């Protein structure tokens, strides 16, 4: 299972670079994202009807993975372990990582600095 992070979906919406091409390809092959990323995209589109329509269209083409209790526990483990090592990441990234770890998904992201800290998370090598 391949999951797209917020940054690469924004790249796709802007039609920029190899991220946009990869997302276009993966959309044809069952690309997924998380409810956290959906929230971030919708929040960023508020105030622009054109951006809201673009986000709605994109999210309508994706399977959106929810955040359930097991995902929340996985995210809490990620957050706690990174916090103990003094390498914590934001709440949203912790939630995205928790969902991906639990589902053993490959995350497509440009944010290697944050997500690369998570030992049980598989990242796509496309955006390093």
TORKOL-4160 file (C-alpha; in steps of 0.2 Angstrom, whole numbers, padded with zeros to 4 digits, m for minus):
128
<pt num="1" X="0000" Y="0000" Z="0000"/>
<pt num="2" X="0007" Y="0017" Z="m0005"/>
<pt num="3" X="0001" Y="0033" Z="0005"/>
<pt num="4" X="0004" Y="0051" Z="0000"/>
<pt num="5" X="0009" Y="0064" Z="0012"/>
<pt num="6" X="0002" Y="0082" Z="0011"/>
<pt num="7" X="0018" Y="0089" Z="0004"/>
<pt num="8" X="0018" Y="0078" Z="m0012"/>
<pt num="9" X="m0001" Y="0080" Z="m0014"/>
<pt num="10" X="0002" Y="0099" Z="m0014"/>
<pt num="11" X="0015" Y="0097" Z="m0027"/>
<pt num="12" X="0003" Y="0087" Z="m0038"/>
<pt num="13" X="m0010" Y="0101" Z="m0036"/>
<pt num="14" X="0002" Y="0114" Z="m0042"/>
<pt num="15" X="0008" Y="0102" Z="m0056"/>
<pt num="16" X="0027" Y="0104" Z="m0050"/>
<pt num="17" X="0041" Y="0092" Z="m0053"/>
<pt num="18" X="0044" Y="0073" Z="m0051"/>
<pt num="19" X="0032" Y="0072" Z="m0036"/>
<pt num="20" X="0017" Y="0078" Z="m0047"/>
<pt num="21" X="0022" Y="0064" Z="m0060"/>
<pt num="22" X="0023" Y="0051" Z="m0047"/>
<pt num="23" X="0007" Y="0055" Z="m0039"/>
<pt num="24" X="m0002" Y="0055" Z="m0056"/>
<pt num="25" X="0005" Y="0038" Z="m0059"/>
<pt num="26" X="0000" Y="0031" Z="m0042"/>
<pt num="27" X="m0017" Y="0038" Z="m0043"/>
<pt num="28" X="m0020" Y="0026" Z="m0057"/>
<pt num="29" X="m0014" Y="0012" Z="m0045"/>
<pt num="30" X="m0024" Y="0014" Z="m0029"/>
<pt num="31" X="m0015" Y="0028" Z="m0021"/>
<pt num="32" X="m0020" Y="0032" Z="m0003"/>
<pt num="33" X="m0019" Y="0046" Z="0009"/>
<pt num="34" X="m0023" Y="0048" Z="0028"/>
<pt num="35" X="m0038" Y="0058" Z="0035"/>
<pt num="36" X="m0024" Y="0069" Z="0043"/>
<pt num="37" X="m0018" Y="0074" Z="0026"/>
<pt num="38" X="m0036" Y="0077" Z="0020"/>
<pt num="39" X="m0038" Y="0089" Z="0035"/>
<pt num="40" X="m0022" Y="0098" Z="0031"/>
<pt num="41" X="m0027" Y="0100" Z="0012"/>
<pt num="42" X="m0044" Y="0106" Z="0016"/>
<pt num="43" X="m0038" Y="0118" Z="0029"/>
<pt num="44" X="m0026" Y="0125" Z="0017"/>
<pt num="45" X="m0039" Y="0127" Z="0003"/>
<pt num="46" X="m0051" Y="0137" Z="0014"/>
<pt num="47" X="m0055" Y="0154" Z="0007"/>
<pt num="48" X="m0052" Y="0149" Z="m0011"/>
<pt num="49" X="m0067" Y="0141" Z="m0021"/>
<pt num="50" X="m0055" Y="0135" Z="m0034"/>
<pt num="51" X="m0042" Y="0127" Z="m0022"/>
<pt num="52" X="m0057" Y="0119" Z="m0013"/>
<pt num="53" X="m0063" Y="0111" Z="m0029"/>
<pt num="54" X="m0046" Y="0105" Z="m0033"/>
<pt num="55" X="m0043" Y="0097" Z="m0016"/>
<pt num="56" X="m0061" Y="0089" Z="m0017"/>
<pt num="57" X="m0057" Y="0082" Z="m0034"/>
<pt num="58" X="m0040" Y="0075" Z="m0028"/>
<pt num="59" X="m0047" Y="0068" Z="m0012"/>
<pt num="60" X="m0062" Y="0060" Z="m0021"/>
<pt num="61" X="m0049" Y="0050" Z="m0032"/>
<pt num="62" X="m0040" Y="0044" Z="m0017"/>
<pt num="63" X="m0044" Y="0031" Z="m0003"/>
<pt num="64" X="m0043" Y="0040" Z="0013"/>
<pt num="65" X="m0037" Y="0030" Z="0028"/>
<pt num="66" X="m0046" Y="0034" Z="0044"/>
<pt num="67" X="m0038" Y="0036" Z="0061"/>
<pt num="68" X="m0045" Y="0023" Z="0072"/>
<pt num="69" X="m0040" Y="0018" Z="0090"/>
<pt num="70" X="m0026" Y="0006" Z="0084"/>
<pt num="71" X="m0019" Y="0019" Z="0073"/>
<pt num="72" X="m0020" Y="0032" Z="0087"/>
<pt num="73" X="m0010" Y="0020" Z="0098"/>
<pt num="74" X="0003" Y="0017" Z="0085"/>
<pt num="75" X="0005" Y="0036" Z="0083"/>
<pt num="76" X="0006" Y="0038" Z="0102"/>
<pt num="77" X="0020" Y="0025" Z="0102"/>
<pt num="78" X="0029" Y="0035" Z="0088"/>
<pt num="79" X="0027" Y="0051" Z="0097"/>
<pt num="80" X="0033" Y="0044" Z="0113"/>
<pt num="81" X="0048" Y="0036" Z="0107"/>
<pt num="82" X="0054" Y="0051" Z="0097"/>
<pt num="83" X="0051" Y="0062" Z="0112"/>
<pt num="84" X="0061" Y="0051" Z="0123"/>
<pt num="85" X="0076" Y="0052" Z="0111"/>
<pt num="86" X="0074" Y="0071" Z="0109"/>
<pt num="87" X="0069" Y="0070" Z="0091"/>
<pt num="88" X="0050" Y="0073" Z="0091"/>
<pt num="89" X="0040" Y="0078" Z="0076"/>
<pt num="90" X="0023" Y="0087" Z="0075"/>
<pt num="91" X="0007" Y="0080" Z="0080"/>
<pt num="92" X="0000" Y="0079" Z="0062"/>
<pt num="93" X="0016" Y="0070" Z="0056"/>
<pt num="94" X="0015" Y="0058" Z="0071"/>
<pt num="95" X="m0003" Y="0053" Z="0067"/>
<pt num="96" X="0002" Y="0051" Z="0048"/>
<pt num="97" X="0016" Y="0040" Z="0053"/>
<pt num="98" X="0006" Y="0030" Z="0065"/>
<pt num="99" X="m0007" Y="0026" Z="0052"/>
<pt num="100" X="0007" Y="0021" Z="0040"/>
<pt num="101" X="0016" Y="0010" Z="0052"/>
<pt num="102" X="0001" Y="0001" Z="0057"/>
<pt num="103" X="m0004" Y="m0003" Z="0039"/>
<pt num="104" X="0014" Y="m0006" Z="0034"/>
<pt num="105" X="0012" Y="0007" Z="0021"/>
<pt num="106" X="0025" Y="0015" Z="0010"/>
<pt num="107" X="0024" Y="0034" Z="0013"/>
<pt num="108" X="0028" Y="0046" Z="m0002"/>
<pt num="109" X="0035" Y="0062" Z="0006"/>
<pt num="110" X="0048" Y="0075" Z="0004"/>
<pt num="111" X="0049" Y="0077" Z="0023"/>
<pt num="112" X="0063" Y="0064" Z="0025"/>
<pt num="113" X="0069" Y="0075" Z="0040"/>
<pt num="114" X="0054" Y="0071" Z="0051"/>
<pt num="115" X="0048" Y="0054" Z="0044"/>
<pt num="116" X="0065" Y="0047" Z="0042"/>
<pt num="117" X="0067" Y="0047" Z="0061"/>
<pt num="118" X="0054" Y="0033" Z="0063"/>
<pt num="119" X="0062" Y="0016" Z="0062"/>
<pt num="120" X="0046" Y="0005" Z="0057"/>
<pt num="121" X="0041" Y="0017" Z="0044"/>
<pt num="122" X="0045" Y="0013" Z="0025"/>
<pt num="123" X="0048" Y="0029" Z="0015"/>
<pt num="124" X="0048" Y="0030" Z="m0004"/>
<pt num="125" X="0065" Y="0034" Z="m0010"/>
<pt num="126" X="0059" Y="0045" Z="m0024"/>
<pt num="127" X="0060" Y="0062" Z="m0015"/>
<pt num="128" X="0076" Y="0061" Z="m0005"/>
